Amino acid sequence: MDTALKGAMDIFWRQGFAATNLPDLLSAMGLTRGSFYKAFTDKETAYLKALDYYDGAIVSSTVDTLTTCQTETASDCLALLFAASKEPERGCFICNAMVEMAPVNIRVATKANHMSARLRDAIQARIAKHHPTLDADRAEESADLILHLYFGHQAMGKSTEASGQWRSKIAHILNESPV
């Protein structure tokens, strides 16, 4: 099942929901038509399960990285978010889901919002760890800003060369001294 879900995640992430036809999906998942319908019933269910797989594999890994990061500053740790993308032309599966499917599918919107909240909470926790005296509202605003910058970075990376220097940009947001 993990192999099939990873294949579904990869093809939906690369092509989007609408552009992924059933033969491409079956090929990516390594399933026959009968096995697919027995396990998933339809393309939308496979997409939702692929989002769950992304949440468990990618978002959880990112949250773990932010939680266990051992850096001197929050900006050093948070900059890892921006450097992690190995295939920037794919963008972010959450961003893709938010743009393509969330406006027309409440289940996709709910899943995308849940994953975004998990990332924001991990960013906010990292900020709080490095800046324990920072006002809670300011920490939340900073986390929201960094998350939005991250999503924008992911979206722009699909069509342009990704911007660099994220560590210094994040340090500026958090009023940390440049290293």
C-alpha positions in Angstrom: 0.0 0.0 0.0 2.9 2.4 0.8 4.3 1.9 -2.7 1.0 2.6 -4.3 0.4 5.7 -2.1 3.9 7.1 -2.8 3.3 6.6 -6.5 -0.1 8.4 -6.3 1.5 11.2 -4.3 4.3 11.6 -6.8 2.0 11.7 -9.9 -0.5 14.1 -8.3 2.3 16.2 -7.0 3.9 16.4 -10.4 0.8 16.7 -12.6 -2.0 17.9 -10.4 -5.4 16.2 -9.9 -7.1 17.3 -13.1 -4.1 16.4 -15.4 -3.7 13.0 -13.9 -5.7 10.4 -15.9 -6.5 6.9 -14.6 -3.9 5.1 -16.8 -1.1 7.4 -15.5 -2.3 6.9 -12.0 -2.5 3.1 -12.3 1.0 3.1 -13.8 2.4 5.3 -11.0 0.8 3.2 -8.3 1.7 -0.1 -9.8 -1.9 -1.3 -9.7 -4.4 -2.9 -12.0 -7.7 -1.2 -12.6 -9.5 -3.8 -10.5 -7.1 -3.5 -7.6 -7.3 0.3 -7.7 -11.1 0.4 -7.6 -11.1 -2.2 -4.8 -8.6 -0.2 -2.7 -9.6 3.4 -3.5 -13.0 3.4 -5.3 -12.1 6.5 -7.3 -9.4 9.1 -8.2 -10.6 11.6 -5.6 -10.2 9.0 -2.8 -6.7 8.2 -4.1 -5.8 11.9 -4.1 -7.1 12.3 -0.5 -5.0 9.2 0.6 -2.0 10.7 -1.3 -2.4 13.9 0.8 -2.5 11.7 3.9 0.6 10.0 2.8 2.4 13.3 2.2 1.3 14.5 5.7 2.7 11.3 7.3 5.9 11.2 5.2 6.9 14.8 4.3 5.1 17.1 6.8 5.9 14.8 9.8 9.6 14.7 8.7 9.7 18.5 8.4 8.0 18.9 11.8 10.6 16.5 13.3 13.4 18.4 11.8 12.2 21.6 13.2 11.5 20.1 16.6 14.9 18.4 16.9 17.0 21.0 15.2 20.1 21.9 17.3 21.2 25.3 16.0 22.3 28.5 17.7 19.5 30.6 16.3 15.9 30.1 15.2 16.8 31.5 11.7 19.5 28.8 11.2 17.0 26.1 11.9 14.1 27.7 10.0 16.3 28.3 6.9 16.5 24.6 6.6 12.9 24.6 5.4 13.9 26.7 2.4 16.9 24.6 1.5 15.2 21.2 1.8 13.5 21.1 -1.7 15.3 18.7 -3.9 13.0 19.2 -6.9 11.9 22.9 -6.7 10.0 22.6 -10.0 7.5 20.3 -8.2 6.8 23.0 -5.7 4.9 22.0 -2.6 2.1 19.4 -2.6 0.2 21.4 0.0 0.4 24.5 -2.1 -0.6 22.6 -5.2 -3.6 21.2 -3.4 -4.6 24.6 -2.0 -4.5 26.2 -5.4 -6.1 23.4 -7.5 -8.5 21.5 -5.3 -9.1 23.3 -2.0 -11.4 25.9 -3.6 -13.7 23.2 -4.9 -13.2 20.3 -2.4 -13.8 20.9 1.3 -12.0 17.6 2.2 -8.9 18.8 0.4 -9.1 22.2 2.0 -9.4 20.6 5.4 -6.4 18.4 4.9 -4.3 21.3 3.4 -5.2 23.5 6.3 -4.3 20.8 8.8 -0.9 20.3 7.3 -0.3 24.1 7.1 -1.2 24.4 10.8 1.2 21.6 11.8 4.0 23.4 9.9 3.1 26.8 11.4 3.0 25.3 14.9 6.4 23.7 14.5 7.8 27.1 13.2 6.2 28.9 16.1 7.6 26.4 18.6 11.1 26.8 17.2 10.8 30.6 17.5 9.5 30.3 21.1 12.4 28.0 22.0 15.0 30.5 20.8 13.1 33.6 21.9 11.3 32.6 25.1 10.7 36.3 26.1 9.1 37.1 22.8 5.4 38.1 23.1 3.2 35.2 22.0 1.3 37.3 19.5 4.6 38.4 17.9 5.8 34.8 17.8 2.6 33.7 16.1 2.8 36.6 13.6 6.4 35.7 12.8 5.5 32.0 12.3 2.6 33.0 10.0 4.9 35.2 8.0 7.7 32.6 7.7 5.1 29.9 6.7 3.7 32.2 4.0 7.2 33.0 2.7 7.9 29.3 2.6 4.8 28.6 0.6 5.5 31.5 -1.7 9.1 30.2 -2.2 7.8 26.8 -3.0 5.2 28.2 -5.5 7.7 30.5 -7.2 10.3 27.7 -7.4 8.1 26.0 -9.9 8.7 28.6 -12.5 11.7 30.7 -11.5 15.1 30.2 -9.8 14.6 30.1 -6.1 15.7 33.1 -4.1 18.5 32.5 -1.6 19.7 34.0 1.6 16.7 32.8 3.6 18.7 32.6 6.8 19.3 36.4 6.8 15.7 37.1 5.7 14.4 35.0 8.6 16.9 36.6 11.0 15.6 40.0 10.0 12.0 39.0 10.7 13.0 37.6 14.1 15.4 40.5 14.9 18.3 38.1 15.2 21.8 39.4 14.5 23.3 38.2 11.2 26.1 35.7 11.7 
